[in-house]
Amino acid sequence: MTLVVSPQILEEYSGTFNDLRNKYPAVDATDVMDLVLVNSEIYQSKSLVESVCEDADDDMFIACAMTVGVKIIISGDKHLLRVSGYEDIQVLKPRDFVERYLVR
């Protein structure tokens, strides 16, 4: 399995980690961001013709999956979960992904 991201997704992750750091100063997500950077393949996503998600900011995840041909997005985001199945892309919560693909 390969982690696939786009520059836009990396920017989103970085912003989220900064928000967490501001809200919880004791939390250091640097190692998590480094892990993502080292273990992912970065692709420039094509734009979607029209918005898919209720929150258009989440379309970047669908666009990245479609660009690369990925069939699974791991996210707990309610807007992404609602469009699970779009273009045969399944959106799974992290726990569901672990139980389905990593625990045997």
N, C-alpha and C positions, 0 to 999 in steps of 0.2 A: 504494500500500500504506500502511496505517495501523497504527501501533503502538497496541495496546489493552492497558490494564492496569486493575486494580482497586486500591482503597486497600490491600487485603491484600497484593497483589503488590508494590506500592511499599514497603510495610513490610518485606517479605521481601528485596527488593533492597537496601534501606538497611541491614538487618542483615548481609547478605552483604558489602556494601562495608565496613562497620565491622569485621567479622571479618578481611577482607583487610588493612585498615589496621593492625590490631593484630598480625597475623602478619608483614606486610611493611610496616614504617613508611615506606619510600620510595615506596610506591604511593599515589597520590592518585586516588581514583575519583570525586571531586567532579564533574569535567567529564562523566563518563559518566552520573552520576545527573542532572545538570542537563540533559543531552541527552535522557534518557528523559522527564523532566518536561515539557520544552518541546515535544517532538515526539510525545507520546502523547495519546490520548483516554482519560479516566478514567471508568469505569463502576462502579456498585455491582452486584456480582454477586449473582445469586440463589444460594441454597444448594442443594447437590445432595441428592437424597432419600436416597441411600446413597453410601458411599465407592466411588470408582472405582479409585484408585491404591493400590498396596501401602503407600505412605507417604501417609497421609491428608492431610498438610500440602501435598502436591502437587495435591490436588483443587481448590484455588483457581484453578489455571490452566485446568483443564477447565471449572469453573463460569463463569469469565470468558468463555471462548470460547463456551460454550453461551448465555450471557446475550446476547452481542452478535451471535452468528451467525458467528463467525470459524471458518474451516476449517483454519487452520494455527497451530500453536504451535511456536516455535523454542526448542529446549532440548536439552541433552546429558544431562539427568537420566534415569538408567536407569529409574526408576519411570514417568515420563511416556512414555518411548520404548516401554515395554511395553504401554501402553494406546493406542498410535497406532491410529487407525481407529475408536475409540469415537465414536459419534454422527457418523461421517464426518469427525472431526477428525484431521488428520494431525499427528504430532509429528515434526519434522525437526531433525536436528542442524544447528547454524549453517552448517557447510561445505556440507551437502547443500542447505540453503535457498539459499545464495549461488549454488551451481552450477546449481540448477534454475531460479531466478527472476531472478538478477541478472547472471549472466555470459552473454553472447550471442556 
